[in-house]
Amino acid sequence: MTEITIGVLALQGAFVEHLKLLRLAADELQARCAGAAAEDSNGSGQNKDTETLISADPEPVSTTQPLSSTPPFRDPTQPLLPVLPFSLQIRLAEIRTPAQLSRADALILPGGESTSISLIASRTGLLEPLRDFVNVERRPVWGTCAGLILLAEEAVSAGGSEGGRGTELIGGLDVRVQRNYFGRQVESFEADLRLSFLDETFHSVFIRAPVVEKVLLRISSDDSHGKAGKGQGAAALPVEILGRLPGRAKALRDQTTTAEELGEEGDIVAVRQGNVFGTAFHPELTGDARIHQWWLREVVQEVLTRRSA
C-alpha cells in the first residue's frame, strides 16, 4: 500500500473549499478505477482480488488507479514508471505548522489575501519551511489566486509598484504577477476558459484576481529568496502557459472587444514550471473537481517517480 498526503495550507482563505473538491476528485476517480479493475479482472485476472474504494469521508482515501503516461513534474529525460495499477491511500490534511508540512507530499496554497497569508506564515515560523518545500525539496505545489501571487518570483500592483507591502513571497515560478489586475471586489466576474490539460472549457471565478504579467528569464539557478536554488535541473525547466483569459476587462464589461481584436492572445491565468502549478482564478469556488482530479493524478505520478528513484 502506497500512502500519499496532500496538504492544504489552512492559515487563511478558501482552504475548506479545496478540501471538499479534493474529496470530490477522489469520488470522480472511483468510476474509472472500478472500470479498470473490472476490465483487468475480465482479462488477465491480475487485479481480481484488488479492492477499489474511494470515499468523500475525510479519512484516508484508498484506490487502485493506472498511472498517467505523461507526468508533468518529472524530468522528461528520466524513464517512466511501468503503467500498471497500484494500491494507493491518499490522506488529506490541513497544514498550519512546520511539523504538519513536513509530512505532506504535495500542497495547495488557497485563494485568500496574499499579504495576510504571508504575515501569518512568517509569524508562525512556516514561511521558510514553505520556501524549502517548494524551492529546495521541489514537491508538487498548486497556488490559486493569492497562492499564485505567493509562488511568483515577483509581484507588482497596478501602476507597476511592488505589490503588497509586507508580503514575503515563497517563489518557485519564474513569473511576475500583477495583483488585483481586474480591479476591486465589485469587479469580480466569471468566464469560460480553455485549459490545455482539459478536454472541455472550465467555468472559472475571478475575485480580485492577478494575472501573469511577464515570464522572467533566470540567469542564475539561485532564487531571489535566499535559497540555494530550486534543485538540480529545476532552473532549466521552462514556464508553460496552460491557460489564457480570452479577453481583457473591457471585453468582459461591455462585450464589444476581444483580446484578438486588441492584437493579443489573452491574459495569462494558468502556468506551470516543474513542480509548481498556478491559477489566477478560483477552481475551488466552482464545484467542478476536474482540475483537482487532474492535479491529484499528476501528484501521484510525481510522488511515485520520486520514491522509485
Disulfide bonds with the S-S distance in Angstrom:
none
